[in-house]
């Protein structure tokens, strides 16, 4: 069980299952949405994701057709995104999870779009687009 929430604490959530396909995304949209060099996201089953408090404080922004990013309207913390084409899953911003995370990132994606000041280090695979095997949403 994972617990998480926004910066101001209004939005609180829990995840009752595993986090899969954790990646560091360097695309320009993720950089802008996070305000940093990359976004670290993981997929959870929608049935395992539950808002405990502050659901009315969540605001959504359709960043591309059928893809909505949700954030706390009080403090601005990005919480998750959902795709109309994948109603069974939620993509969670791992920085909002307060519990220790057992699963580990598997790759850096969209590395050719990375910030020019960012240096990627470590042994994770790096891909110009999505990681191999990901179904496009």
N, C-alpha and C positions, 0 to 999 in steps of 0.2 A: 504494500500500500504506500503510495506516494501522496504527500500533501504539498500544496503550493498556494501562491497568492500573489497579488500585485504589491507594489511598493507601499501604498498607503494602507493596505490590509482590508480594504472594502470587499474586494473579490477574493474569495477563498475557494479552492477546489481540491478534489482528491482523485487519484487514479488507482483503480483496483486491479490492475493487470500490468503486463510488461510494456516497456517502451521499445519500439522497434525502429530500425532504419534511422538511427541517429546520424545526422550529417551536419557539417559546418558549411553553410551555403554562402558563397561570396558574390552572388549576383547583385546587381545594383538595386533591385527592388528590396531584397532582404537587408542590404546595408542601410538603405534609407528608412525602412520600417523599424530597424533596431537602433539606428543612430550610431553604428559601430562598424568594425571591419567585416564582420560576418554574423550570421544568425546560426545558432545551434538549435536544431529542431529534431523532434522525434515523433513518431506516429504511435497513437494509442487507439484501441478500439473505442468507438463512441459509447458503447455500453459500459466501458470501464471508466469513463470520464464523467465526473459529477460535480456540478457547481454547488458548493455548500452555502455560500452567502454572496450577496452582491450581484446576482444575475442582472438585476435592473440597472446596474452601473456599467454593464458591458455595452460598448458601442461597436458597431461593425462598419468596415470599409471594404467595398468590393474592389480589390486591387487589380483584378483582371476578371473577365467574364466567368461567372460561376465560382469564383474564389474569393472568400470573405475573410479578412483578418479582423480579429476581435481584440479590443484593448479596454482598459479601465478608463472610463470617461472622467474620473476624478484625478488620477495621477498620471495617466497616459501609458502605463505599463502594457506592453504587448503580451497577450496571454496565449492565444491559439489562432489557428485558421481552420476553415472547413471548405471543402470543395463539393459543389452540387453533384459532381460525378462520383464522389466517394462518401455517401452519407453514413457509412459504417465506420468512418475513421475521423480522428481529430489530430491535427498536427500541433503539438504543444511546444512553446518556447521554453527550452530547458532551464534558462536562467530564472524562471519563476517558480521552479520546484525547490522546496525547502528541505526535503528529505535527501539523504544520501542516495545517489543513483547507482544502481548495480550495473546496468548496461553501459556500454562505451560507444563513442563515435566510431563510425566505420569508414568515413571518407570526407574529403574536402571536395565540394562540387562548384562548378562555374568558376574555376580558378583563373581563367583568362579574363574574367571581369573583376577580379579582386582590386581593392584599393591599391594605388601605386605605392603607398607608404607601408603596406602590409607585407611582412615576410612570413611565409608559411614554413613552419619547421615541424619536425617529427616524422614518424614513419607511416602515417596514414596515406592511403592512395589518394591521388589527386586526379580529378576528371574535368574536362573542358565543359561538360554538360552534366546531365544527371548521372548518377552512378549506374553501372550496368545492372539490368534486370528490373529497374524501377518502371512501373506502369505509369504512363503519363496521365495526369489528371486534367 
